[in-house]
């Protein structure tokens, strides 16, 4: 079983070389639903918010206005690359401030988007890798549904025909159930994790970091900054020169850290702004140092 590897070569002629790639997870790292805002302050002190996603005609995800300014500043200095477990359709609902990012990574690395469109070569390579070393998606999905209790299972879903997840009532999931699932999936080349109200089953080679490596190759970047909050972000953070995680999420709950990762105490939408501010400070200092 192998992970899709970057194709040797020079940076893609479709994009000018850039010295820095900024790879950031979206949900609960950069953007926040109403339930995840966690303002934690009196209403009169709350920051002004900018809606960046609408779903079924209603505002769904937000960033602070200061964060919106920082996104545009960073995009002018580096290649800003959203990296998400979202499907392509879910990603396309998000409209960050400024010009649309040239590169984006969706479906946990299953799709690299260039100017909003799937790079077929990368996706086909991913498909071949998964077919070669992992149990079929249908087998894993059937096991997930059969092993779950209808008392706490709300729905089972498949994302981009690449991985599956269950939406559950977290308090009802028995202690030890996830460990049993993890042992079962590991024998079949998959991973399992509980994140919020979702239990993900993802093929082991399907990673954000593998897709990021290909984007780095194409841009010609020699530095990577990253941010993320969940267990599916660990490989992304480890692949970066400098990375940050907020004070909420599964990584914070488990105390996960690494030498190149700064763990912030800030939570909620303020954490997104804090991460962007640190990235902006780092890129500006680097720019001045090179000047």
C-alpha positions in Angstrom: 0.0 0.0 0.0 1.4 3.3 -1.0 0.5 7.0 -0.7 0.1 9.0 -3.9 3.4 10.6 -4.5 4.2 14.0 -6.2 5.3 13.6 -9.8 8.9 14.7 -10.2 9.4 17.8 -12.2 9.4 21.6 -12.2 6.6 23.8 -10.9 3.5 23.8 -13.0 3.5 26.4 -15.7 -0.1 27.3 -14.9 1.0 29.1 -11.7 3.9 31.3 -10.8 6.4 30.0 -8.3 5.7 31.2 -4.7 8.0 30.9 -1.7 5.3 30.0 0.8 2.2 27.9 0.8 -0.4 28.4 3.6 -2.5 25.3 4.0 -5.4 25.7 6.3 -8.3 23.5 7.3 -11.6 25.2 7.0 -14.3 24.2 9.6 -13.5 25.2 13.2 -10.0 26.4 12.1 -10.6 29.2 9.6 -14.5 29.3 9.4 -17.1 28.7 12.1 -20.8 27.8 12.2 -23.1 29.6 14.6 -22.8 26.7 17.0 -19.0 26.8 16.9 -18.5 30.6 17.3 -17.9 30.3 21.0 -17.7 34.0 21.5 -17.4 33.8 25.3 -18.0 37.5 25.8 -20.8 40.0 26.4 -22.8 40.7 23.3 -21.7 44.3 23.2 -18.1 43.2 23.0 -18.6 40.6 20.3 -16.6 41.1 17.0 -18.3 42.0 13.8 -18.7 38.8 11.7 -18.6 38.2 7.9 -20.7 35.4 6.5 -18.6 33.2 4.1 -21.0 30.3 3.5 -24.8 30.1 2.8 -26.7 26.8 2.9 -30.3 26.4 1.9 -30.6 30.1 1.7 -29.4 30.7 5.3 -26.0 32.0 6.6 -24.0 29.0 7.8 -20.3 29.9 8.4 -18.5 33.0 9.5 -15.1 34.7 10.2 -14.4 37.9 12.0 -13.9 41.0 9.9 -10.3 41.3 11.0 -9.8 37.7 9.9 -11.2 38.6 6.5 -8.6 41.4 6.2 -5.8 38.9 7.2 -7.0 36.3 4.6 -6.6 38.9 1.9 -3.2 40.0 3.2 -1.9 36.4 3.3 -3.3 35.6 -0.2 -1.3 38.6 -1.5 2.0 37.2 0.0 1.6 33.5 -0.4 -0.4 30.7 -2.0 -3.4 30.3 0.3 -4.7 26.7 0.0 -7.9 25.6 1.8 -7.5 22.0 2.8 -10.7 20.2 3.9 -12.4 16.9 4.4 -15.5 18.5 2.8 -16.7 17.3 -0.6 -16.2 19.5 -3.6 -19.8 20.6 -3.5 -19.5 21.6 0.2 -16.3 23.4 -0.5 -17.8 25.4 -3.3 -20.3 26.9 -0.9 -17.5 28.7 0.9 -16.5 32.1 -0.4 -13.4 33.5 1.3 -12.6 37.2 1.0 -10.6 38.2 -2.0 -10.0 36.3 -5.3 -10.8 32.5 -5.2 -7.8 30.4 -4.2 -6.0 28.9 -7.2 -5.5 25.7 -5.4 -7.8 23.8 -2.9 -7.7 20.3 -1.5 -11.0 18.5 -0.9 -12.2 15.1 0.3 -9.2 14.7 2.7 -6.8 14.8 -0.2 -8.9 12.9 -2.8 -9.3 16.0 -5.0 -6.9 18.8 -5.8 -8.8 21.7 -7.3 -7.1 24.1 -9.7 -9.2 27.2 -10.3 -12.1 25.3 -8.9 -11.8 22.2 -11.1 -10.6 18.7 -10.3 -7.2 17.7 -11.4 -8.0 14.4 -13.0 -4.5 13.1 -13.0 -4.2 13.4 -9.3 -7.6 12.0 -8.6 -7.0 9.0 -10.9 -3.7 8.3 -9.1 -5.5 8.4 -5.7 -8.1 6.0 -7.0 -5.5 3.5 -8.2 -3.7 3.7 -4.8 -6.8 3.0 -2.8 -7.9 0.1 -5.0 -4.4 -1.4 -4.7 -4.1 -1.4 -0.9 -7.4 -0.9 0.9 -10.6 -2.8 1.5 -13.5 -1.6 -0.7 -15.6 1.3 0.5 -18.8 -0.8 0.3 -17.3 -3.4 2.8 -16.3 -0.7 5.2 -19.7 1.1 5.0 -21.6 -2.1 5.6 -19.6 -2.8 8.7 -20.0 0.7 10.0 -23.8 0.5 9.7 -24.0 -3.1 11.1 -21.8 -2.3 14.1 -23.6 0.9 15.0 -26.6 0.9 17.3 -29.8 2.6 15.8 -30.3 4.1 19.2 -27.4 6.5 18.7 -26.8 6.3 14.9 -28.5 9.2 13.1 -27.3 8.7 9.5 -24.5 7.1 7.4 -23.0 8.9 4.5 -20.4 8.5 1.8 -18.2 11.4 0.6 -17.1 11.5 -3.0 -17.1 7.7 -3.2 -13.8 7.8 -1.2 -14.6 7.5 2.5 -17.6 7.1 4.8 -18.8 8.6 8.1 -21.6 8.2 10.6 -23.5 11.0 12.2 -24.1 10.0 15.8 -25.4 11.1 19.2 -21.9 11.1 20.8 -23.1 10.5 24.3 -24.6 7.2 23.3 -21.5 5.7 21.7 -20.3 3.0 24.1 -16.9 3.2 25.6 -14.6 0.9 23.7 -16.7 0.8 20.6 -14.4 3.1 18.7 -11.3 1.1 19.6 -12.9 -2.0 18.2 -13.8 -0.2 15.0 -10.2 1.1 14.8 -8.8 -2.4 15.1 -11.1 -3.7 12.4 -10.4 -0.8 10.0 -6.6 -1.0 10.6 -6.6 -4.6 9.3 -8.1 -3.4 6.1 -6.0 -0.4 5.4 -8.4 2.2 6.8 -8.4 4.5 9.8 -11.3 5.4 12.1 -11.8 8.5 14.3 -14.5 10.3 16.3 -14.7 14.0 15.6 -17.6 15.9 17.1 -20.7 14.1 16.1 -19.1 12.2 13.2 -17.3 8.9 13.1 -15.0 8.9 10.1 -13.7 5.8 8.3 -11.0 6.9 5.8 -8.5 4.9 3.7 -5.0 5.2 5.3 -3.4 6.6 2.1 -6.0 9.2 1.7 -4.3 12.1 3.4 -4.3 15.9 3.3 -0.5 15.9 3.4 -0.1 13.8 0.2 -2.2 16.3 -1.7 -0.4 19.2 -0.1 3.0 17.8 -1.2 1.8 17.9 -4.8 0.5 21.5 -4.5 3.9 22.5 -3.0 5.6 20.8 -6.0 3.5 22.7 -8.5 3.9 26.1 -6.8 7.6 25.7 -6.3 7.2 26.7 -2.7 10.0 26.1 -0.2 8.1 26.9 3.0 4.7 25.6 4.3 2.5 27.1 7.0 -0.5 25.1 8.2 -3.4 25.1 10.6 -6.0 22.5 11.7 -8.0 21.3 14.7 -8.9 17.7 14.1 -7.3 14.3 14.1 -7.6 14.3 10.3 -5.3 17.3 10.3 -2.3 15.8 12.1 -0.4 14.7 9.0 -1.1 18.2 7.5 0.4 19.9 10.5 3.4 17.6 10.6 4.1 18.3 7.0 4.5 22.1 7.6 7.5 24.1 8.6 5.3 26.0 11.1 1.8 25.1 12.2 -0.8 26.2 14.6 -3.8 24.5 16.2 -6.7 26.3 18.2 -7.6 25.6 21.8 -10.6 23.6 20.8 -11.1 20.4 18.7 -9.9 16.9 19.0 -6.2 17.8 18.9 -6.7 20.1 21.9 -8.8 17.6 23.8 -6.2 14.9 23.4 -3.3 17.3 24.1 -1.7 16.5 20.8 1.3 18.5 19.8 4.6 18.4 17.8 7.8 20.5 17.8 6.7 22.5 14.8 3.2 23.1 16.1 2.1 26.0 18.3 -0.9 25.1 20.5 -3.1 28.2 21.1 -5.4 28.7 24.0 -7.8 30.7 22.0 -11.1 29.0 21.1 -14.0 29.6 18.7 -14.0 32.2 15.9 -11.4 34.2 17.7 -8.9 31.3 17.3 -9.3 31.6 13.5 -8.3 35.2 13.7 -5.4 34.5 16.1 -4.0 31.8 13.8 -4.2 34.1 10.7 -2.5 36.9 12.7 0.4 34.7 13.6 0.7 33.5 10.0 0.6 37.1 8.8 3.3 38.1 11.3 5.5 35.2 10.2 5.2 35.9 6.5 5.8 39.6 6.9 8.9 38.9 9.0 10.1 36.5 6.4 9.5 39.0 3.6 11.4 41.7 5.4 14.3 39.3 6.1 14.5 38.5 2.4 14.4 42.1 1.5 
